[in-house]
Amino acid sequence: MAVEKTAVPMREQPAAQRRSNFDEVPYGYNEAEALREASRCLQCKKKPCVEGCPVRIDIPAFIRAIRDREYDRALRIIKEADALPCVTGRVCPQEDQCQKVCVVGKMGEPVSIGRLERFVADRELAERRTVGMKVPEKAPPTGKRVAVVGSGPAGLTCAADLVRLGHVVTVFEGYHAFGGVLLYGIPEFRLPKAIVQAEIDYLHALGVEFSANVLVGRAITVGELLSVEGYHAVFLGTGAGLPNFMGIPGENLNGVYSANEYLTRVNLMKAYRFPEYDTPVKRGRNVAVIGGGNVAMDAARTAVRLGAQNVYLIYRRSEAEMPARIEEVHHAREEGVIFKTLTNPIRYLGDERGFVQKAECLRMQLGEPDASGRRAPVPVPGSEFTLDVDQVIVAVGTTPNPIIARTTPGLATKRKGEVVADDSGRTSIPGVFAGGDIVTGSATVVTAMGMGRTAARAIHEYLTAA
């Protein structure tokens, strides 16, 4: 059977239009487009795409259901492994996971698995308005209670799996709203917050309980959840929300933000709609974003939408080494972001009032590979130059907030604060499990979800063996 070598493209907002709004960029497949793309799947018996998926969705099965126009069945198959398909269909790096090993990709472009997942999930979301929420059956109650700390992708996935297994689950969140990095870290134009809320609503319907404005480690400790509140197990999924800085002169100048603060102000606190919402954010004219990952792309594309005349993406390696998704790099370039690769800032200069005015940078060249496997950047002597900037956004990684470790005696952690956990999520304290960025450091949404699923299975075994 002949297979189309080219994937069905996804329609999206034109770059000139989307530069001035926060509306979602890709429009998603319509039914005809989804059916055409689904027809490209070879239905491989060995299913390499499933092995490439961190949550192990039966990808050929759900695509076959799409081909048969059995969309409810397709969604059931997806939700057996993935409680947040509207999210993962948008932000999961499929090109480095399931699609990377797609057999069709050896003949041309791989099957657009993420776009098909989004099609199925969005179709169900639209149907909720007329037929209501479809909730799968749950196992009989076990009488066991689990506290999930953090409402990001790891915590939500763990909670969804545990409640379906019959346990009572409460998700504790330090913020006033639920979703974790899905809410505060990823911009509206890439992941609409109504989509995140719809996934939270689904978990509510499943029976997950939610408790906002509870900062575990301050309002209550992990030990108290177990000993005082009567939870039988605790899952730590608080992510990695402590921003890293480079430690160079001038990082304390006004106008220098961490990407965490900048994106949290814009995404969670709706600063892009100030003064309709109370939280402001500086709208720079000449903005430097430091880093080459998805967070850096999000910050740069946000600065464009906030009216910046020039947005410089400063990255110390070449574009080939950038960890950001190819799609995000493509969109950023279309929207006018200026790429300054093989470049590294060495200090920031300010005016007499303490506001940043310039970024002094050094050109780099690539040397031998380092521990990450990428070629290490090496300074080019005498290559210093300056950029006129009135805002700097630093996106060079994050580490876990130390509040959990500091208030949980006996919890083993690594040098940068990551919680030590085995492959099943078990920590050094019996009954306490962990997964996601609090264990790995900053990683992807779907990696965190995979760890949440694994930990849920381990917690279930722990509770049912007790």
LUMTORRO-657001 format. One line per field, with one value per residue (C-alpha): residue number from 1; residue in one letter; x, y, z. Coordinates in nm, 2 decimals. Example, Ala and Ser with C-alpha at 12.3 -4.5 7.8 and 13.67 -1.06 7.14 Angstrom:
BEGIN
k: (1:2)
r: (A:S)
xx: (1.23:1.37)
yy: (-0.45:-0.11)
zz: (0.78:0.71)
END
This chain:
BEGIN
k: (1:2:3:4:5:6:7:8:9:10:11:12:13:14:15:16:17:18:19:20:21:22:23:24:25:26:27:28:29:30:31:32:33:34:35:36:37:38:39:40:41:42:43:44:45:46:47:48:49:50:51:52:53:54:55:56:57:58:59:60:61:62:63:64:65:66:67:68:69:70:71:72:73:74:75:76:77:78:79:80:81:82:83:84:85:86:87:88:89:90:91:92:93:94:95:96:97:98:99:100:101:102:103:104:105:106:107:108:109:110:111:112:113:114:115:116:117:118:119:120:121:122:123:124:125:126:127:128:129:130:131:132:133:134:135:136:137:138:139:140:141:142:143:144:145:146:147:148:149:150:151:152:153:154:155:156:157:158:159:160:161:162:163:164:165:166:167:168:169:170:171:172:173:174:175:176:177:178:179:180:181:182:183:184:185:186:187:188:189:190:191:192:193:194:195:196:197:198:199:200:201:202:203:204:205:206:207:208:209:210:211:212:213:214:215:216:217:218:219:220:221:222:223:224:225:226:227:228:229:230:231:232:233:234:235:236:237:238:239:240:241:242:243:244:245:246:247:248:249:250:251:252:253:254:255:256:257:258:259:260:261:262:263:264:265:266:267:268:269:270:271:272:273:274:275:276:277:278:279:280:281:282:283:284:285:286:287:288:289:290:291:292:293:294:295:296:297:298:299:300:301:302:303:304:305:306:307:308:309:310:311:312:313:314:315:316:317:318:319:320:321:322:323:324:325:326:327:328:329:330:331:332:333:334:335:336:337:338:339:340:341:342:343:344:345:346:347:348:349:350:351:352:353:354:355:356:357:358:359:360:361:362:363:364:365:366:367:368:369:370:371:372:373:374:375:376:377:378:379:380:381:382:383:384:385:386:387:388:389:390:391:392:393:394:395:396:397:398:399:400:401:402:403:404:405:406:407:408:409:410:411:412:413:414:415:416:417:418:419:420:421:422:423:424:425:426:427:428:429:430:431:432:433:434:435:436:437:438:439:440:441:442:443:444:445:446:447:448:449:450:451:452:453:454:455:456:457:458:459:460:461:462:463:464:465:466)
r: (M:A:V:E:K:T:A:V:P:M:R:E:Q:P:A:A:Q:R:R:S:N:F:D:E:V:P:Y:G:Y:N:E:A:E:A:L:R:E:A:S:R:C:L:Q:C:K:K:K:P:C:V:E:G:C:P:V:R:I:D:I:P:A:F:I:R:A:I:R:D:R:E:Y:D:R:A:L:R:I:I:K:E:A:D:A:L:P:C:V:T:G:R:V:C:P:Q:E:D:Q:C:Q:K:V:C:V:V:G:K:M:G:E:P:V:S:I:G:R:L:E:R:F:V:A:D:R:E:L:A:E:R:R:T:V:G:M:K:V:P:E:K:A:P:P:T:G:K:R:V:A:V:V:G:S:G:P:A:G:L:T:C:A:A:D:L:V:R:L:G:H:V:V:T:V:F:E:G:Y:H:A:F:G:G:V:L:L:Y:G:I:P:E:F:R:L:P:K:A:I:V:Q:A:E:I:D:Y:L:H:A:L:G:V:E:F:S:A:N:V:L:V:G:R:A:I:T:V:G:E:L:L:S:V:E:G:Y:H:A:V:F:L:G:T:G:A:G:L:P:N:F:M:G:I:P:G:E:N:L:N:G:V:Y:S:A:N:E:Y:L:T:R:V:N:L:M:K:A:Y:R:F:P:E:Y:D:T:P:V:K:R:G:R:N:V:A:V:I:G:G:G:N:V:A:M:D:A:A:R:T:A:V:R:L:G:A:Q:N:V:Y:L:I:Y:R:R:S:E:A:E:M:P:A:R:I:E:E:V:H:H:A:R:E:E:G:V:I:F:K:T:L:T:N:P:I:R:Y:L:G:D:E:R:G:F:V:Q:K:A:E:C:L:R:M:Q:L:G:E:P:D:A:S:G:R:R:A:P:V:P:V:P:G:S:E:F:T:L:D:V:D:Q:V:I:V:A:V:G:T:T:P:N:P:I:I:A:R:T:T:P:G:L:A:T:K:R:K:G:E:V:V:A:D:D:S:G:R:T:S:I:P:G:V:F:A:G:G:D:I:V:T:G:S:A:T:V:V:T:A:M:G:M:G:R:T:A:A:R:A:I:H:E:Y:L:T:A:A)
xx: (0.00:0.14:0.17:0.18:0.53:0.43:0.23:-0.09:0.00:-0.18:-0.34:-0.23:-0.25:-0.03:0.28:0.20:-0.14:-0.04:0.25:-0.01:-0.24:-0.22:-0.46:-0.35:-0.13:-0.22:-0.58:-0.58:-0.70:-1.06:-1.21:-1.11:-0.75:-0.74:-0.87:-0.62:-0.33:-0.45:-0.45:-0.07:-0.02:0.11:-0.03:0.30:0.29:0.60:0.47:0.79:0.59:0.45:0.80:0.88:0.59:0.67:0.31:0.28:-0.03:-0.14:-0.08:-0.17:-0.49:-0.62:-0.52:-0.70:-1.01:-0.98:-0.97:-1.28:-1.44:-1.49:-1.37:-1.50:-1.31:-1.00:-1.03:-1.09:-0.77:-0.57:-0.71:-0.61:-0.26:-0.30:-0.54:-0.44:-0.46:-0.57:-0.24:0.00:-0.15:-0.02:0.30:0.45:0.77:0.65:0.93:1.18:0.97:0.69:0.73:1.11:1.08:0.77:0.84:0.67:0.93:1.19:1.01:0.93:0.76:0.64:0.28:0.16:0.07:0.04:-0.19:-0.42:-0.42:-0.52:-0.80:-0.96:-0.93:-1.06:-1.35:-1.45:-1.41:-1.65:-1.90:-1.91:-2.13:-2.41:-2.36:-2.17:-1.86:-1.77:-1.60:-1.47:-1.56:-1.34:-1.23:-1.42:-1.31:-1.00:-1.04:-0.69:-0.61:-0.33:-0.20:-0.06:0.16:0.17:-0.09:0.15:0.16:0.32:0.08:-0.23:-0.14:-0.06:-0.39:-0.60:-0.45:-0.48:-0.85:-0.94:-0.78:-1.02:-0.82:-0.93:-0.69:-0.64:-0.42:-0.26:-0.15:0.04:-0.11:-0.47:-0.52:-0.44:-0.22:0.13:0.37:0.09:-0.08:0.21:0.49:0.34:0.19:-0.17:-0.08:0.08:-0.16:-0.48:-0.57:-0.93:-0.78:-0.59:-0.91:-1.10:-0.85:-0.88:-1.26:-1.22:-1.02:-1.29:-1.54:-1.32:-1.34:-1.00:-1.03:-0.84:-0.71:-0.57:-0.35:-0.19:0.19:0.31:0.63:0.47:0.10:0.15:0.45:0.48:0.52:0.20:0.01:0.10:0.09:-0.18:-0.41:-0.42:-0.30:-0.16:0.09:0.22:0.33:0.57:0.52:0.61:0.84:1.14:1.03:1.35:1.52:1.89:2.09:2.44:2.61:2.74:2.76:2.44:2.19:2.04:1.96:1.60:1.46:1.64:1.38:1.40:1.18:0.98:0.88:0.82:0.60:0.42:0.32:0.20:0.04:-0.10:-0.15:-0.27:-0.02:-0.07:-0.42:-0.31:-0.48:-0.79:-0.59:-0.39:-0.04:0.19:0.50:0.76:0.71:1.06:1.14:1.47:1.46:1.73:1.62:1.91:1.88:1.78:1.51:1.13:1.11:1.34:1.12:0.81:0.96:1.09:0.75:0.57:0.80:0.71:0.34:0.39:0.51:0.89:1.06:1.36:1.38:1.72:1.75:2.10:2.23:2.58:2.57:2.46:2.10:2.16:2.23:1.92:1.70:1.38:1.12:1.18:0.82:0.88:1.21:1.02:0.74:0.98:1.17:0.85:0.74:1.06:1.28:1.64:1.87:2.21:2.36:2.72:2.68:2.70:2.63:2.92:2.77:2.48:2.53:2.28:2.20:2.23:1.89:1.98:1.79:1.95:2.07:2.32:2.42:2.79:2.83:3.11:3.11:3.16:3.28:3.21:3.48:3.47:3.15:3.07:2.89:2.55:2.69:2.67:2.98:3.09:3.09:3.44:3.49:3.65:3.91:3.86:3.51:3.32:3.03:2.73:2.36:2.13:1.86:1.61:1.49:1.67:1.49:1.71:1.60:1.89:1.72:1.56:1.60:1.35:1.24:1.41:1.10:1.00:1.34:1.41:1.09:1.09:1.35:1.50:1.42:1.73:1.82:2.09:2.34:2.10:1.80:1.64:1.47:1.63:1.38:1.41:1.27:0.93:0.93:1.00:1.20:1.40:1.09:0.84:0.51:0.65:0.69:0.81:0.82:0.86:1.10:1.14:1.34:1.49:1.53:1.37:1.24:0.93:0.56:0.52:0.83:0.68:0.35:0.53:0.69:0.35:0.20:0.49:0.47:0.09:0.14:0.40:0.18:-0.11:0.11:0.23:-0.12:-0.27:0.01:-0.02)
yy: (0.00:0.34:0.59:0.96:1.07:1.42:1.48:1.68:2.04:2.21:2.54:2.83:3.20:3.41:3.54:3.91:3.86:3.66:3.90:4.12:3.87:3.59:3.36:3.00:2.98:2.63:2.58:2.20:1.94:1.93:1.58:1.55:1.64:1.40:1.11:1.18:1.19:0.88:0.69:0.73:0.50:0.15:-0.02:-0.17:-0.49:-0.40:-0.05:0.14:0.46:0.32:0.25:0.61:0.75:0.82:0.73:0.44:0.53:0.26:0.49:0.25:0.15:0.51:0.60:0.30:0.41:0.75:0.58:0.39:0.72:0.58:0.89:0.80:0.47:0.66:0.89:0.60:0.43:0.76:0.82:0.47:0.61:0.99:1.19:1.52:1.46:1.82:1.93:1.67:1.70:2.06:2.07:1.72:1.70:1.42:1.48:1.36:1.07:0.87:1.04:1.00:0.62:0.62:0.37:0.60:0.86:0.64:0.70:1.07:1.26:1.06:1.03:1.35:1.16:1.47:1.65:1.34:1.32:1.68:1.63:1.35:1.54:1.87:1.69:1.55:1.89:2.04:1.76:1.82:2.13:1.91:1.55:1.63:1.48:1.12:0.96:0.61:0.36:0.34:0.05:-0.01:0.22:0.10:0.33:0.46:0.83:0.99:1.35:1.48:1.78:2.00:2.03:2.02:1.74:1.48:1.55:1.56:1.23:1.05:1.18:1.06:0.71:0.67:0.78:0.54:0.27:0.34:0.56:0.90:1.16:1.53:1.76:2.04:2.35:2.66:2.89:3.00:2.81:2.46:2.34:2.41:2.49:2.43:2.74:2.97:2.86:2.80:3.10:3.13:3.12:2.78:2.63:2.82:2.83:2.72:2.39:2.35:2.42:2.17:1.90:2.00:1.98:1.62:1.52:1.68:1.46:1.16:1.24:1.40:1.66:1.99:2.22:2.56:2.81:2.54:2.57:2.23:2.30:2.61:2.56:2.20:1.96:1.63:1.46:1.62:1.50:1.14:1.16:1.42:1.44:1.06:1.02:0.68:0.80:1.13:1.20:1.50:1.66:2.03:2.06:2.28:2.64:2.80:2.99:2.97:3.28:3.30:3.49:3.77:4.14:4.34:4.06:4.27:4.57:4.68:4.52:4.19:3.91:3.54:3.37:3.22:3.56:3.70:3.42:3.38:3.75:3.72:3.38:3.32:3.68:3.80:4.09:4.10:4.23:4.50:4.71:4.49:4.26:4.40:4.26:4.47:4.36:4.57:4.60:4.63:4.79:4.60:4.27:4.01:3.66:3.43:3.06:2.82:2.60:2.61:2.85:3.09:3.06:3.12:3.43:3.57:3.52:3.67:3.98:4.01:4.01:4.27:4.52:4.49:4.64:4.40:4.07:3.90:3.53:3.49:3.13:3.02:2.72:2.70:2.65:2.28:2.23:2.42:2.20:2.39:2.22:2.27:2.40:2.67:2.78:2.80:3.01:3.24:3.31:3.37:3.62:3.82:3.70:3.78:3.48:3.56:3.21:3.13:3.43:3.46:3.76:3.84:4.15:4.39:4.77:5.01:5.38:5.60:5.49:5.12:5.02:4.79:4.96:4.73:4.36:4.30:3.97:3.75:3.55:3.17:2.88:2.51:2.28:1.92:1.76:1.80:1.58:1.65:1.51:1.86:2.04:2.28:2.65:2.82:3.20:3.37:3.60:3.97:3.93:4.14:4.36:4.53:4.53:4.81:4.65:4.78:4.43:4.10:3.77:3.49:3.14:2.92:2.64:2.58:2.37:2.25:2.49:2.38:2.43:2.06:1.92:2.17:2.08:1.70:1.54:1.22:1.31:1.24:1.50:1.56:1.85:2.08:1.99:1.72:1.45:1.11:0.86:0.51:0.41:0.36:0.70:0.57:0.82:0.76:0.79:0.50:0.61:0.92:0.91:1.17:1.23:1.49:1.79:1.77:1.44:1.51:1.89:2.08:1.84:1.80:1.79:1.44:1.31:1.43:1.27:0.94:0.96:1.04:0.73:0.51:0.64:0.59:0.22:0.20:0.38:0.15:-0.15:0.00:0.08:-0.26:-0.45:-0.27)
zz: (0.00:-0.10:0.18:0.14:0.23:0.34:0.65:0.64:0.74:1.03:0.95:1.18:1.23:0.99:1.16:1.10:1.26:1.57:1.66:1.82:2.00:2.25:2.06:2.00:1.69:1.54:1.45:1.47:1.22:1.09:1.04:0.68:0.76:1.05:0.85:0.57:0.82:1.01:0.68:0.67:0.97:0.88:1.20:1.28:1.49:1.69:1.76:1.81:1.86:2.18:2.31:2.23:2.43:2.80:2.90:2.66:2.47:2.23:1.93:1.64:1.82:1.86:1.51:1.38:1.57:1.40:1.06:1.15:1.26:1.61:1.79:2.13:2.12:2.01:2.32:2.55:2.42:2.48:2.82:2.94:2.95:2.93:3.14:2.97:2.59:2.51:2.68:2.54:2.19:2.20:2.40:2.39:2.19:1.97:1.72:1.97:2.11:1.94:1.59:1.60:1.58:1.35:1.06:0.81:0.90:0.73:0.40:0.44:0.72:1.03:1.11:1.30:1.62:1.83:1.59:1.58:1.96:1.97:1.72:1.92:2.25:2.11:1.95:2.29:2.45:2.20:2.26:2.63:2.57:2.43:2.57:2.90:3.05:2.97:3.28:3.28:3.55:3.86:4.08:4.41:4.70:4.88:5.18:5.13:5.10:4.90:4.91:4.59:4.64:4.33:4.05:3.75:3.49:3.72:4.00:3.79:3.61:3.93:4.08:3.78:3.79:4.16:4.18:3.90:4.11:4.39:4.62:4.77:4.63:4.73:4.52:4.72:4.53:4.66:4.41:4.38:4.06:3.94:3.66:3.77:3.49:3.24:3.39:3.48:3.24:2.90:2.72:2.61:2.24:2.29:2.55:2.61:2.98:2.91:2.79:3.12:3.31:3.10:3.20:3.56:3.53:3.39:3.70:3.92:3.75:3.81:4.18:4.24:4.53:4.50:4.77:4.66:4.85:5.05:5.04:5.17:5.37:5.52:5.58:5.65:5.62:5.44:5.78:5.91:5.60:5.70:6.08:6.15:5.85:5.80:5.44:5.37:5.11:4.96:4.61:4.56:4.22:4.29:3.99:3.95:4.00:4.14:3.85:3.78:3.70:3.54:3.82:3.60:3.69:3.64:3.70:3.99:3.76:3.72:3.40:3.44:3.50:3.54:3.28:3.57:3.70:3.36:3.23:3.57:3.56:3.20:3.20:3.55:3.66:3.31:3.30:2.92:3.00:3.25:3.38:3.34:3.57:3.86:3.78:3.56:3.37:3.20:2.82:2.69:2.35:2.30:2.48:2.53:2.61:2.74:2.66:2.39:2.53:2.51:2.80:2.62:2.31:2.51:2.67:2.34:2.16:2.46:2.44:2.07:2.16:2.43:2.17:2.17:1.86:1.88:2.06:2.07:2.15:2.29:2.30:2.36:2.12:1.76:1.66:1.59:1.96:2.08:2.30:2.20:1.98:1.61:1.58:1.85:1.68:1.35:1.50:1.68:1.37:1.17:1.44:1.41:1.69:1.61:1.68:1.83:1.85:1.95:2.18:2.56:2.78:3.02:3.20:3.20:3.22:3.37:3.39:3.70:3.81:3.81:3.50:3.25:2.93:2.76:2.74:2.69:2.50:2.39:2.07:2.11:1.90:1.95:2.10:2.20:2.33:2.70:2.95:2.77:2.44:2.28:2.16:2.44:2.37:2.39:2.41:2.11:2.26:2.19:2.04:2.29:2.17:2.33:2.25:2.35:2.57:2.82:2.93:2.99:3.05:3.18:3.08:3.16:3.36:3.70:4.01:4.27:4.53:4.85:5.08:5.07:5.14:5.42:5.60:5.55:5.77:5.62:5.26:5.05:4.79:4.53:4.52:4.33:4.54:4.33:4.54:4.52:4.40:4.24:3.91:4.07:4.24:4.59:4.81:5.12:5.33:5.33:5.19:5.02:4.64:4.39:4.02:3.75:3.76:4.14:4.06:3.72:3.72:3.44:3.17:2.95:3.04:2.91:3.09:3.41:3.33:3.26:3.60:3.76:3.60:3.72:4.07:4.08:4.01:4.29:4.53:4.45:4.52:4.84:4.96:4.86:5.02:5.35)
END
